[in-house]
Amino acid sequence: MKTVAYFSAEFAVHERLHIYSGGLGMLAGDFLKSASDLGLPMIGIGLFYRDGYLAQRIGGSGRQEEAAEPNSHDLTLLKPVMAPSGERLSLRLPEGTLPLVFQAWEVSVGKSKLYLLDAEHPANSPELKSITHRLYAGDRNMRLSQELLLGWGGFALIRELRLPIDIYHANEGHSAFLFLALLEEEIGRGKSLASAIEAVREVSLFTTHTPLEAGHDVFDEGHVRPMVQSVAARAGVETEELMSLARHPGGPGWNMAAFAIRMSRETNAVSRRHGQVARAMWRRMWPGKEEAEVPIRHVTNGVHLPTWTSPAMARFYDAALGPAWRGEGEDDPFLWARLAQADSALLWRARLEAKAALFERLREGGGVIGGGSLDEKALTIGFARRFASYKRPALVLRDRARLKKFLFNPERPAQIIFAGKAHPADEPGKALVADIVAVAKSPEFGGRIAFIENYDPSVAKLLVSGADVWLNNPVPPLEACGTSGMKAGANGVLNLSLLDGWWEEGYDARNGWGFGVPGGREGADSDRLDVEELYALLEAEVAPLFYDRSLDGVPRGWVEMVRESIATVAPRFCGRRMLRDYAAFLYEPPLPAIARPIERTQASTSAA
Ligand SMILES: *Cc1c(COP(=O)(O)O)cnc(C)c1O
């Protein structure tokens, strides 16, 4: 079995280790956990951001305020990496990059090991030390320095520790300098540039998560050239030859993703829809190829179910399915299909217990804004994710009169709970936070809308298991995949989601609700048209089904949909399925260059 080094700028592996901002980090953490469960040898390489990403507080004015979230130096969690001499290991970046000395910490994630690189070394100037202070903070220079450390430093650590790595996997383009380090090593072994590139491509993989060209890291060539020059000089190749490896035909600059694509044996997108988007977006790198022939495939993301299943639902699955769902049965559709025999009243009781845990948190009150008259019995809609404009957190508020009528329906009351952080430099995202907070506080909505501060994995877990409905309405096709809906669906929280990202694959008309136009609508009216469909579903389908109770109080139709949601989402969108796909399609085989997306058999859905 191949040993994989998985490089990522973010990892969410432990609640006391704030080295993530959103979905990319959740995915990377689940990736290591699922690799461990599957017995797939893997190490992670990331950065130890001393002050984390950001702790969100909502100020009196309703604006997001950002504080550091210093990371614990708990030595039961983080072990300093030592040199063979018995001293603390310290390493340098190569000549011509940054005069940086760094150290490393080791974190156990099941059987996987995560190495975190740290610039806080006494030999460094304060400026150099600050490279690992904050995730996604600072200017372009800071970003470049962080990425140099991640890619090049990670590679140096692997070599120093003599870790036996077969596959170098870059999760997003941030770590692509890794491939420059590999290239220099291969040339140093006496290969020509062309055969060194071939050798690097044998062992490298790149996963892209970004459906927007502007979302990729592109550095000014002038900024990167001095380093590339020093590599070129050592390797005895032309600087321009190396520079051209990171050029995208669409624009100038050192494009980290374009470089990663050229240096990898395989590039993959993270959902079927995102595969299409990525092939269209990167097509110019393969002049003469039809879009469908662009060699970018996809492996749809998945979530580590033991991490994201609420205690109440976990007890129910243990009783109904046995403990195998936590391990070798996680991706077995036949195991999950046994839910068909589970008692509806028991399943509903487990759902209510998961909901009670969320409401307990809401009653405790810390960081809860608005929501003064939330009712545990009322239909509860959850919406939580990064507050980026394309995710349209405020879409559901577009027609306030209609929303109010829906929430205040005396027979079928409803409520909405929001959470999410905006990037500190994202003014439109911060304005959206302020908008939602204002609505949560406003008497107009009478406490039926709440905002929970400081969205993080623990809040996420309560929400994706404790809401009744999980709302998602991005601007298609900008949701590359999305994973919170997978967490919700596997907990029996019904997805009410625009058909984008993973939901275009997951939705089967019986396991939740889909709306919108896959791929997106033309024209300026798309917000209005999308939200019309959303309101129509809420009013005509979601609320009536939720409130249609049998004599014992159980909503039978709703519970059938919950059952279908769990049985279809859990086995197909879990971490084990994801890792098995990576292993089978990307890690293990000496692949023929098939220019075709991976189409899994849909057996899991039909069996369940
Ligand atoms: C799952 C998760 C995400 C990613 O969710 P999306 O649906 O991709 O937006 C982000 N943040 C946290 C805390 C999560 O748990």
The ligand as an ORCA input file, in Angstrom:
! r2SCAN-3c Opt
* xyz 0 1
  C     -18.514     21.270      7.571
  C     -18.030     22.620      7.946
  C     -17.744     23.576      6.967
  C     -17.937     23.320      5.495
  O     -19.298     23.377      5.174
  P     -19.801     23.849      3.736
  O     -21.107     23.212      3.576
  O     -18.792     23.324      2.760
  O     -19.856     25.318      3.758
  C     -17.279     24.816      7.367
  N     -17.098     25.104      8.666
  C     -17.363     24.217      9.631
  C     -17.140     24.601     11.046
  C     -17.838     22.946      9.311
  O     -18.087     22.065     10.284
*
